[in-house]
Amino acid sequence: MNIMSLLFSFEGRANRLQFWGVYIGMIVIIIVFASAMGVNLSAVDAAGNPVAPGGAAGAAGLGILVLSLISFWVSLAINAKRFHDRDKSGWWVLIGLVPVIGGLWILIECGFLPGTAGSNRFGAGS
């Protein structure tokens, strides 16, 4: 499976190593991006808005918005593939909408439980 398919497609399967690799990669990219933009994510102005030095808050905000949307899509795709690897429908990602329990469920099921050995209805195992 190529990287673009892994990150943006909802078809196929992903093993735990791919799941953790994608999430760790996204965390690193977000930290590097925020550092490069000079954003101190804990610094806020009187209105509670994030502050970037030199008036770069608009560019930083737009960049963070774009990065957030891409990260959201990638998260949905990799979670769907992990559920496929567990021989479950990708629609199980919607369990994440349940406060507290949903996120914990996804973390345990996608991050720690093994996938189906061999082939299943979503394709060959990786």
C-alpha positions in Angstrom: 0.0 0.0 0.0 1.4 3.4 -1.0 1.6 6.3 1.5 -1.1 8.4 -0.2 -3.6 5.4 -0.2 -2.7 4.8 3.5 -3.4 8.4 4.5 -6.3 9.4 2.3 -8.3 6.3 1.2 -10.9 4.5 3.3 -10.4 1.2 1.5 -8.2 -1.7 2.7 -6.5 -2.6 5.9 -3.8 -1.1 8.2 -1.9 -2.9 10.9 -1.1 -1.5 14.3 2.4 -0.4 13.2 0.9 1.7 10.4 -1.7 3.1 12.7 0.9 4.2 15.3 3.3 5.4 12.6 0.6 7.7 11.1 -0.4 9.2 14.5 3.2 9.7 15.7 4.0 11.3 12.3 1.0 13.6 12.5 2.1 14.7 16.0 5.6 15.4 14.8 4.4 17.4 11.8 2.1 19.5 13.9 4.8 20.3 16.4 7.3 21.2 13.6 4.7 23.3 11.9 3.7 25.2 15.0 7.4 25.8 15.8 8.2 27.0 12.3 5.3 29.4 12.4 6.5 30.7 15.7 3.3 30.0 17.4 3.3 29.7 21.2 0.2 27.7 21.6 -0.1 28.7 25.2 0.2 32.5 24.5 -3.1 34.3 24.1 -4.2 37.9 23.9 -6.9 39.5 26.0 -9.7 38.0 23.8 -8.2 34.5 24.2 -6.9 34.2 20.7 -3.5 32.5 20.0 -0.7 35.0 19.6 2.1 34.7 17.0 5.0 37.2 16.9 5.2 39.8 14.2 1.5 39.8 13.3 1.8 36.3 11.8 -1.3 35.1 13.6 -3.5 35.2 10.5 -1.1 33.1 8.5 -0.5 30.8 11.4 -4.2 30.4 12.0 -4.9 29.6 8.3 -2.0 27.1 8.3 -3.3 25.5 11.5 -6.8 25.3 10.0 -5.6 23.5 6.9 -3.4 21.2 8.9 -6.3 20.4 11.2 -8.6 19.5 8.3 -6.0 17.3 6.7 -5.2 15.6 10.1 -8.9 15.0 10.7 -9.3 13.3 7.3 -6.2 11.2 7.8 -7.4 10.2 11.3 -10.7 9.0 9.9 -9.0 7.1 7.1 -6.5 5.3 9.3 -9.1 4.5 12.0 -11.4 3.0 9.3 -8.6 0.9 8.0 -7.8 -0.4 11.5 -11.4 -1.3 12.0 -11.2 -3.1 8.6 -8.2 -5.0 9.9 -10.3 -6.1 12.9 -13.0 -7.3 10.3 -15.4 -4.5 11.3 -17.0 -1.8 9.2 -15.2 1.5 8.9 -18.4 3.2 10.2 -17.1 2.2 13.7 -15.1 5.4 13.6 -18.4 7.1 14.6 -18.0 5.6 18.0 -15.5 8.4 18.5 -18.5 10.8 18.8 -19.4 9.3 22.1 -17.8 11.5 24.8 -14.9 9.9 26.7 -15.9 6.3 26.0 -15.6 6.6 22.2 -12.1 7.9 22.1 -11.0 5.3 24.6 -12.7 2.5 22.6 -10.9 3.6 19.4 -7.6 3.8 21.2 -7.9 0.3 22.6 -9.4 -1.4 19.6 -7.3 0.3 16.9 -4.1 0.9 18.9 -3.7 -2.3 20.9 -5.9 -5.2 19.7 -4.5 -7.4 16.9 -6.1 -7.5 13.5 -7.6 -10.5 11.8 -5.0 -13.1 10.8 -4.9 -13.7 7.1 -7.5 -12.3 4.7 -10.9 -11.0 5.6 -13.7 -9.2 3.7 -11.6 -6.0 3.5 -8.6 -7.7 1.9 -5.4 -9.5 2.6 -3.6 -8.9 5.9 -0.5 -6.7 6.1 
